[in-house]
Amino acid sequence: MPNYKIIGVDPGTKMCGYGILEVINKKIRLIDLGVINLTSKKTHQEKLQTIYHQVQAEIATYKPTCMAVEAPFFGKNVQSMLKLGRAQGSAIVAGMNMGLEVEEYSPKKIKQSVTGNGNASKEQVAAMLESILNISLEGKMLDATDALGAAVCHFYQSNSILGKSDGKSWSKFLKNNPGRVKQF
């Protein structure tokens, strides 16, 4: 398998985390990690536009070939879910417009892949990522480490002896359902 890069994204409406991994000879190493701070944006539309442009900027800088996105978890607040879904959509569209294969993973799947426990805390995921990547994540925001967890999950799922990931791929959906795509 050739060398490649993965961008992981943890969409949020206040902070949007991202992490870039490089895969060389089936070994992973951290390239970049950070958050897109959205707290200064006045409207939700400004936040979505910022996510879109900043994710594209990261993709342009590091040139990953695939994207792993954390799917929003289902909560009780419908408005929060709608906003998170839109944030996720902005990140997905940014990746797809840059030609990336996009896979979506549930928080439980990411935690299971990284720690072996689907109910692990964010802090446990960060601690395991430190061990896996042999780095210090002290002082890094949990939004960033969650995004890195999505990228690591994608690496593990893509290299599983059981086959390709069981994430949900928008590119595959579009390819398998051409009649459901409307051209404007």
C-alpha positions as CSV (number, residue, x, y, z in Angstrom):
1,M,0.0,0.0,0.0
2,P,1.4,3.4,-0.9
3,N,2.1,6.2,1.6
4,Y,-0.7,8.6,2.2
5,K,-2.2,11.2,4.6
6,I,-5.5,11.2,6.5
7,I,-7.3,14.3,7.8
8,G,-9.6,13.7,10.7
9,V,-12.3,16.2,11.6
10,D,-14.4,16.6,14.7
11,P,-17.1,19.1,13.6
12,G,-18.4,21.6,16.2
13,T,-20.2,24.9,16.3
14,K,-17.7,26.5,18.8
15,M,-14.6,24.6,18.0
16,C,-14.0,22.3,15.0
17,G,-11.0,20.0,15.6
18,Y,-8.7,18.6,12.9
19,G,-5.8,16.2,12.9
20,I,-3.5,15.2,10.0
21,L,-1.8,11.8,10.0
22,E,0.8,10.5,7.6
23,V,0.9,6.8,6.8
24,I,4.3,5.5,5.8
25,N,4.8,1.8,5.4
26,K,1.6,1.1,7.3
27,K,2.9,3.2,10.3
28,I,1.2,6.4,11.4
29,R,2.7,9.7,12.6
30,L,1.2,13.0,13.5
31,I,1.7,15.8,11.1
32,D,-0.6,18.6,12.5
33,L,-3.3,19.0,15.1
34,G,-5.5,21.9,16.0
35,V,-8.9,23.6,16.2
36,I,-10.8,26.1,14.2
37,N,-12.1,28.6,16.8
38,L,-15.6,29.7,15.8
39,T,-16.5,31.6,18.9
40,S,-15.9,35.0,17.3
41,K,-18.4,34.3,14.5
42,K,-21.7,36.1,15.0
43,T,-24.0,33.8,12.9
44,H,-24.2,30.1,12.2
45,Q,-23.8,30.8,8.5
46,E,-20.4,32.5,9.2
47,K,-19.4,29.5,11.3
48,L,-20.3,27.1,8.4
49,Q,-18.4,29.2,5.9
50,T,-15.3,29.3,8.2
51,I,-15.4,25.5,8.7
52,Y,-15.6,25.0,4.9
53,H,-12.7,27.4,4.1
54,Q,-10.4,26.3,7.0
55,V,-10.9,22.6,6.3
56,Q,-10.1,23.3,2.6
57,A,-7.0,25.3,3.7
58,E,-5.7,22.3,5.8
59,I,-6.4,20.0,2.8
60,A,-4.5,22.3,0.4
61,T,-1.6,22.6,2.8
62,Y,-1.1,18.9,3.7
63,K,-2.7,17.1,0.7
64,P,-4.4,14.2,2.4
65,T,-6.1,11.6,0.2
66,C,-8.9,10.8,2.6
67,M,-11.0,12.3,5.4
68,A,-12.5,10.7,8.5
69,V,-15.3,12.7,10.1
70,E,-16.9,12.1,13.5
71,A,-20.6,11.8,13.1
72,P,-22.7,13.8,15.5
73,F,-24.1,11.8,18.4
74,F,-27.8,11.9,19.0
75,G,-28.8,14.2,21.8
76,K,-32.0,15.5,23.2
77,N,-31.6,19.1,21.9
78,V,-32.9,19.1,18.3
79,Q,-31.5,22.6,17.5
80,S,-28.0,21.5,18.6
81,M,-28.2,18.4,16.5
82,L,-29.2,20.4,13.4
83,K,-26.3,22.8,13.9
84,L,-23.8,20.0,14.4
85,G,-25.1,18.3,11.3
86,R,-24.6,21.4,9.3
87,A,-21.1,21.8,10.6
88,Q,-20.4,18.2,9.7
89,G,-21.9,18.8,6.2
90,S,-19.6,21.9,5.7
91,A,-16.6,19.8,6.5
92,I,-17.7,16.9,4.3
93,V,-18.4,19.2,1.3
94,A,-15.0,20.8,1.8
95,G,-13.3,17.4,1.6
96,M,-15.4,16.2,-1.3
97,N,-14.8,19.4,-3.3
98,M,-11.0,18.8,-2.8
99,G,-11.4,15.3,-4.2
100,L,-11.1,13.4,-0.9
101,E,-12.8,10.1,-0.1
102,V,-14.9,10.9,3.0
103,E,-15.7,8.3,5.7
104,E,-18.0,9.0,8.7
105,Y,-17.6,7.2,12.0
106,S,-19.7,7.3,15.1
107,P,-18.1,8.5,18.4
108,K,-18.5,5.0,19.8
109,K,-16.7,3.5,16.8
110,I,-13.8,5.9,17.1
111,K,-13.5,5.3,20.9
112,Q,-13.7,1.5,20.3
113,S,-11.0,1.6,17.6
114,V,-8.6,3.8,19.6
115,T,-9.1,2.5,23.1
116,G,-10.9,-0.8,22.8
117,N,-13.8,0.6,24.8
118,G,-16.7,2.3,22.9
119,N,-17.6,4.1,26.2
120,A,-14.2,5.6,26.9
121,S,-13.9,9.2,27.9
122,K,-12.4,11.9,25.7
123,E,-9.5,12.0,28.2
124,Q,-8.9,8.2,27.8
125,V,-8.9,8.6,24.0
126,A,-6.3,11.4,24.2
127,A,-4.2,9.3,26.6
128,M,-4.3,6.3,24.2
129,L,-3.4,8.5,21.2
130,E,-0.3,9.7,23.1
131,S,0.7,6.0,23.5
132,I,-0.1,5.0,19.9
133,L,1.7,7.9,18.4
134,N,4.4,8.3,21.0
135,I,3.7,12.0,21.4
136,S,2.5,14.4,24.1
137,L,-0.9,15.9,23.7
138,E,-0.7,17.9,26.9
139,G,-2.3,21.3,26.4
140,K,-4.2,20.2,23.3
141,M,-8.0,20.7,23.1
142,L,-10.2,17.6,23.3
143,D,-11.8,18.7,20.0
144,A,-8.4,18.3,18.3
145,T,-7.7,15.0,19.9
146,D,-11.2,13.7,18.9
147,A,-10.4,14.6,15.3
148,L,-7.1,12.8,15.6
149,G,-9.0,9.8,17.0
150,A,-11.2,9.8,13.9
151,A,-8.1,9.7,11.6
152,V,-6.6,6.9,13.7
153,C,-9.9,5.0,13.6
154,H,-9.9,5.4,9.8
155,F,-6.4,4.1,9.5
156,Y,-7.2,1.0,11.7
157,Q,-10.5,0.3,9.8
158,S,-8.9,0.7,6.4
159,N,-6.1,-1.7,7.3
160,S,-8.3,-4.3,9.0
161,I,-8.0,-7.9,7.9
162,L,-11.8,-7.8,7.8
163,G,-11.7,-5.4,4.9
164,K,-12.4,-1.7,4.4
165,S,-14.0,0.4,7.1
166,D,-17.7,0.1,8.0
167,G,-17.9,3.9,8.1
168,K,-20.5,5.6,5.9
169,S,-18.9,7.0,2.8
170,W,-20.6,9.9,1.0
171,S,-18.5,9.2,-2.1
172,K,-19.7,5.6,-2.2
173,F,-23.3,6.6,-1.7
174,L,-23.1,9.1,-4.6
175,K,-21.4,6.5,-6.8
176,N,-23.9,3.8,-5.9
177,N,-27.0,6.1,-6.2
178,P,-26.5,8.3,-9.3
179,G,-30.2,8.7,-9.8
180,R,-30.5,10.4,-6.4
181,V,-28.1,13.2,-7.2
182,K,-29.7,16.3,-8.6
183,Q,-27.7,18.4,-11.0
184,F,-28.3,22.2,-10.9
